Amino acid sequence: MLKVLQLIPTLDRSGAEKQMVLLARGLPRARFRVEVATLTRLGPLRVELEEAGIPVTALGKRFKLDPLALARLVQFLKTRQFDVVQTWIFAANTYGRIAARLARVPIVITSEMAVDLWKGRIERSVDRRLALWCDRLVGNSHAVVEYYRSLGVPEDRLTMIYSGIAEEEPPPVDPAAVRAEFGFAAEAPLALFAGRLAEQKRVDDLLKALDLLQHVQPDLRTLIAGDGPLRSTLEENARLYHLEGRVRFLGHRDDVPRLMAAADLVVLPSAYEGLPNLVLEAMRFRKPVVATSAPGTTEVVVDGQTGVLVPVANPQLLARAIRDVVRDPDLARRLGTAGREHVEAKFPVQTMIDQFARLYEDLAKVKDLKVSPRTE
């Protein structure tokens, strides 16, 4: 049996965190003993892990450069004697690879979940150097793998494993009641964006598109769920575009599935992604998706079949695509149905879990670690 640690900055409800929890909960207990550690603090996903009997530890990193937190992590790894450490998100990827090296962890895997165009020279240099301190860098899409290949990560360290989508059905919901919560008319078409309010997501392009739609689709209403560094700027822009009463900024929400179940369409205007959870979840709920043709997103959305794609940073075409889906219920229904079929066929969560389990065990055999027999 292999002892596996999943290391991530927090347990907030974001894409990487949700994928990590799906993996940690899904790994076969007969073959893996799983723990989770957060680099900084815990979060709402802690409950799902503890309900599954998975130990969770918070390491309490307080600063961007925190040598005491690194020392605690090294000691934690030495004490627990993990066979595998898998890291998620830049801070945990950095601290985790260094600590695993110092603690002599046999197998180190780094998960990369986006085409991280935000990274500057320093971050790219860190990634290149620390790639040599892990056994595999796993991208969740071909676009992510290609990005890290372009940074100089050796080919033999790169692996692609698609993110998986849980077998979750939309929760029962009264769409009119959800609209009423936010002061919207019961029959108003409702669009949803959910995600971090940061440069990557280009939410201002969505606001510009909604500005263009005010006169041609005046009944359209939009919910923006999420928080981030651009929230106050985006709220001010919404006022400048005279979108009061048409757009609601909700901040962090734990009920995004409920909001999605009530929405008529989901919009993702990002500049880049990895394999966007929001799109996978929308398709699982049979919701039509309007998104940008960003790296990563194009591996999920087949334009005109499972959603509608528009160029990045083009509010005019984004507005047109939203309008077309809102005005054509048959189109929306076709896109939603095809999207559900697509994610069920291509992105089942069990496939993701099985591929990671096989990767752990294949690397363990190379390093002469004891592996429990597979039952499949």
BELMOCOR-V368887 format. One record per residue. N is the residue number from 1. RES is the residue in three letters. PHI is phi in whole degrees, -180 to 180 (NA if undefined). BURIAL is + if it has 9 or more other C-alpha atoms within 8 Angstrom, else -. D_LAST is the distance of its C-alpha to the last C-alpha in whole Angstrom. Layout:
n = [N,N]
res = [RES,RES]
phi = [PHI,PHI]
burial = [BURIAL,BURIAL]
d_last = [D_LAST,D_LAST]
This chain:
n = [1,2,3,4,5,6,7,8,9,10,11,12,13,14,15,16,17,18,19,20,21,22,23,24,25,26,27,28,29,30,31,32,33,34,35,36,37,38,39,40,41,42,43,44,45,46,47,48,49,50,51,52,53,54,55,56,57,58,59,60,61,62,63,64,65,66,67,68,69,70,71,72,73,74,75,76,77,78,79,80,81,82,83,84,85,86,87,88,89,90,91,92,93,94,95,96,97,98,99,100,101,102,103,104,105,106,107,108,109,110,111,112,113,114,115,116,117,118,119,120,121,122,123,124,125,126,127,128,129,130,131,132,133,134,135,136,137,138,139,140,141,142,143,144,145,146,147,148,149,150,151,152,153,154,155,156,157,158,159,160,161,162,163,164,165,166,167,168,169,170,171,172,173,174,175,176,177,178,179,180,181,182,183,184,185,186,187,188,189,190,191,192,193,194,195,196,197,198,199,200,201,202,203,204,205,206,207,208,209,210,211,212,213,214,215,216,217,218,219,220,221,222,223,224,225,226,227,228,229,230,231,232,233,234,235,236,237,238,239,240,241,242,243,244,245,246,247,248,249,250,251,252,253,254,255,256,257,258,259,260,261,262,263,264,265,266,267,268,269,270,271,272,273,274,275,276,277,278,279,280,281,282,283,284,285,286,287,288,289,290,291,292,293,294,295,296,297,298,299,300,301,302,303,304,305,306,307,308,309,310,311,312,313,314,315,316,317,318,319,320,321,322,323,324,325,326,327,328,329,330,331,332,333,334,335,336,337,338,339,340,341,342,343,344,345,346,347,348,349,350,351,352,353,354,355,356,357,358,359,360,361,362,363,364,365,366,367,368,369,370,371,372,373,374,375,376]
res = [MET,LEU,LYS,VAL,LEU,GLN,LEU,ILE,PRO,THR,LEU,ASP,ARG,SER,GLY,ALA,GLU,LYS,GLN,MET,VAL,LEU,LEU,ALA,ARG,GLY,LEU,PRO,ARG,ALA,ARG,PHE,ARG,VAL,GLU,VAL,ALA,THR,LEU,THR,ARG,LEU,GLY,PRO,LEU,ARG,VAL,GLU,LEU,GLU,GLU,ALA,GLY,ILE,PRO,VAL,THR,ALA,LEU,GLY,LYS,ARG,PHE,LYS,LEU,ASP,PRO,LEU,ALA,LEU,ALA,ARG,LEU,VAL,GLN,PHE,LEU,LYS,THR,ARG,GLN,PHE,ASP,VAL,VAL,GLN,THR,TRP,ILE,PHE,ALA,ALA,ASN,THR,TYR,GLY,ARG,ILE,ALA,ALA,ARG,LEU,ALA,ARG,VAL,PRO,ILE,VAL,ILE,THR,SER,GLU,MET,ALA,VAL,ASP,LEU,TRP,LYS,GLY,ARG,ILE,GLU,ARG,SER,VAL,ASP,ARG,ARG,LEU,ALA,LEU,TRP,CYS,ASP,ARG,LEU,VAL,GLY,ASN,SER,HIS,ALA,VAL,VAL,GLU,TYR,TYR,ARG,SER,LEU,GLY,VAL,PRO,GLU,ASP,ARG,LEU,THR,MET,ILE,TYR,SER,GLY,ILE,ALA,GLU,GLU,GLU,PRO,PRO,PRO,VAL,ASP,PRO,ALA,ALA,VAL,ARG,ALA,GLU,PHE,GLY,PHE,ALA,ALA,GLU,ALA,PRO,LEU,ALA,LEU,PHE,ALA,GLY,ARG,LEU,ALA,GLU,GLN,LYS,ARG,VAL,ASP,ASP,LEU,LEU,LYS,ALA,LEU,ASP,LEU,LEU,GLN,HIS,VAL,GLN,PRO,ASP,LEU,ARG,THR,LEU,ILE,ALA,GLY,ASP,GLY,PRO,LEU,ARG,SER,THR,LEU,GLU,GLU,ASN,ALA,ARG,LEU,TYR,HIS,LEU,GLU,GLY,ARG,VAL,ARG,PHE,LEU,GLY,HIS,ARG,ASP,ASP,VAL,PRO,ARG,LEU,MET,ALA,ALA,ALA,ASP,LEU,VAL,VAL,LEU,PRO,SER,ALA,TYR,GLU,GLY,LEU,PRO,ASN,LEU,VAL,LEU,GLU,ALA,MET,ARG,PHE,ARG,LYS,PRO,VAL,VAL,ALA,THR,SER,ALA,PRO,GLY,THR,THR,GLU,VAL,VAL,VAL,ASP,GLY,GLN,THR,GLY,VAL,LEU,VAL,PRO,VAL,ALA,ASN,PRO,GLN,LEU,LEU,ALA,ARG,ALA,ILE,ARG,ASP,VAL,VAL,ARG,ASP,PRO,ASP,LEU,ALA,ARG,ARG,LEU,GLY,THR,ALA,GLY,ARG,GLU,HIS,VAL,GLU,ALA,LYS,PHE,PRO,VAL,GLN,THR,MET,ILE,ASP,GLN,PHE,ALA,ARG,LEU,TYR,GLU,ASP,LEU,ALA,LYS,VAL,LYS,ASP,LEU,LYS,VAL,SER,PRO,ARG,THR,GLU]
phi = [NA,-95,-91,-120,-112,-101,-115,-149,-61,-144,-116,-70,-89,-121,-59,-63,-62,-66,-65,-61,-65,-58,-68,-60,-72,-91,-63,-61,-70,-73,-117,-137,-107,-108,-131,-128,-129,-105,-71,-111,-148,-86,175,-62,-73,-54,-60,-63,-70,-68,-64,-88,77,-96,-63,-127,-129,-105,-95,71,-64,-110,-127,-57,-109,-132,-62,-68,-66,-62,-63,-63,-66,-59,-64,-60,-65,-66,-68,-83,54,-73,-84,-132,-119,-114,-112,-137,76,-52,-62,-69,-61,-73,-61,-66,-69,-65,-64,-63,-64,-67,-89,59,-69,-63,-127,-127,-126,-113,-100,-114,-115,-159,-80,-80,-70,-71,-69,-92,-59,-66,-63,-66,-64,-59,-61,-61,-69,-76,-60,-76,-104,-133,-81,-147,-106,-104,-94,-92,-160,-63,-62,-67,-61,-64,-61,-74,-62,-67,-81,101,-68,-58,-58,-75,-99,-99,-142,-113,-133,-62,-59,-115,-114,-68,-81,-112,-98,-58,-70,-59,-153,-100,-56,-66,-67,-63,-61,-63,-56,-106,78,-99,-65,-61,-95,-67,-60,-126,-104,-131,-118,-137,164,-76,-87,-136,-53,-51,-83,50,-67,-64,-63,-65,-62,-64,-64,-66,-61,-65,-87,-58,-95,-93,-140,-67,-87,-67,-126,-137,-108,-118,-101,138,-136,157,-65,-98,-59,-64,-64,-67,-64,-67,-62,-61,-67,-63,-85,60,-99,-57,87,-106,-127,-122,-91,-102,70,-65,-130,-95,-116,-58,-56,-66,-64,-65,-62,-88,-79,-93,-157,-119,-122,-134,-96,-61,-81,-158,-143,-115,-141,-66,-58,-58,-70,-58,-67,-62,-64,-59,-88,62,-97,-65,-117,-113,-144,-88,-81,-84,-53,97,-63,-68,-85,-109,-93,-96,-57,82,-116,-112,169,-121,-108,-131,-63,-63,63,-133,-59,-64,-72,-63,-62,-62,-65,-61,-59,-62,-69,-64,-84,-124,-59,-66,-61,-58,-67,-63,-62,-64,-65,-66,-63,-60,-62,-66,-71,-65,-80,-106,-129,-68,-63,-65,-64,-60,-62,-62,-69,-67,-60,-66,-61,-55,-72,-64,-67,-63,-65,-60,-99,61,-91,-74,-121,-71,-61,-79,-98,-75]
burial = [+,+,+,+,+,+,+,+,+,+,+,+,+,-,+,+,+,+,+,+,+,+,+,+,+,-,+,-,-,-,+,+,+,+,+,+,+,+,+,+,+,+,+,-,+,+,-,-,+,+,-,-,-,+,+,+,-,+,+,+,+,-,-,-,-,+,-,-,+,+,+,+,+,+,+,-,+,+,-,-,-,+,+,+,+,+,+,+,+,-,-,+,+,+,+,+,+,+,+,+,+,-,+,-,+,-,+,+,+,+,+,+,+,+,+,-,-,-,-,-,-,-,-,+,-,+,+,+,-,+,+,-,+,+,+,+,+,+,+,+,+,+,+,+,+,-,+,+,+,-,-,-,+,-,-,-,+,+,+,+,+,+,+,+,+,-,-,-,-,+,-,-,-,-,+,+,-,+,+,+,-,-,-,+,-,+,-,+,+,+,+,+,+,+,+,-,+,+,-,-,+,+,+,-,+,+,+,+,+,+,+,+,+,+,-,-,-,-,-,+,+,+,+,+,+,+,+,-,-,+,+,-,-,+,+,-,+,+,+,-,+,-,+,-,-,-,+,+,+,+,-,-,-,-,-,+,-,+,+,+,+,+,+,+,+,+,+,+,+,+,+,+,+,+,+,+,-,+,+,+,+,+,+,+,+,+,+,+,+,+,+,+,+,+,+,+,+,+,+,+,+,+,-,-,+,+,+,+,+,+,+,+,-,+,+,-,+,+,+,-,+,+,+,-,+,+,-,-,-,-,-,+,+,+,+,+,+,+,+,+,-,+,+,+,-,-,+,+,+,-,+,+,+,+,+,+,+,-,-,+,+,-,+,+,+,-,-,-,-,-,+,-,-,-,-,-]
d_last = [16,17,20,20,23,24,28,30,33,33,31,33,32,32,29,28,28,26,23,23,23,20,18,19,18,15,13,11,14,12,12,15,18,20,24,26,29,32,34,37,37,34,34,33,30,30,30,26,25,27,26,22,24,24,27,29,32,34,36,39,40,44,45,43,44,44,43,43,40,39,40,38,35,35,36,33,31,32,32,29,28,25,22,22,24,24,27,28,31,34,36,32,31,35,35,31,31,35,34,31,33,35,33,31,28,25,23,25,24,26,25,28,28,31,34,36,39,41,41,44,45,44,40,39,41,39,36,36,37,34,32,32,31,28,25,24,26,23,25,24,26,27,31,30,28,32,34,33,33,36,37,36,33,32,29,27,27,26,22,22,19,21,21,20,22,21,21,24,27,31,33,36,39,42,43,47,46,44,47,50,48,49,53,51,52,50,50,50,47,45,43,40,40,38,37,39,43,43,44,41,40,44,45,48,48,46,50,52,50,51,54,55,53,56,58,56,53,55,53,50,49,46,44,43,41,40,43,43,46,48,48,52,52,50,52,55,55,54,57,59,57,58,55,56,55,52,50,49,47,45,44,40,39,36,36,35,33,36,38,36,36,40,40,41,39,38,39,38,41,39,40,37,33,30,28,30,28,31,31,27,28,31,29,27,30,32,34,36,36,39,38,39,38,37,34,31,32,33,29,28,32,33,36,38,35,33,35,39,39,42,43,43,47,48,49,51,48,46,49,49,45,45,48,47,43,46,48,46,44,42,41,40,38,36,35,33,32,31,30,27,26,25,24,21,20,20,20,17,17,13,13,15,13,10,13,15,12,11,15,16,14,15,18,18,17,21,22,21,20,18,14,12,9,6,4,0]
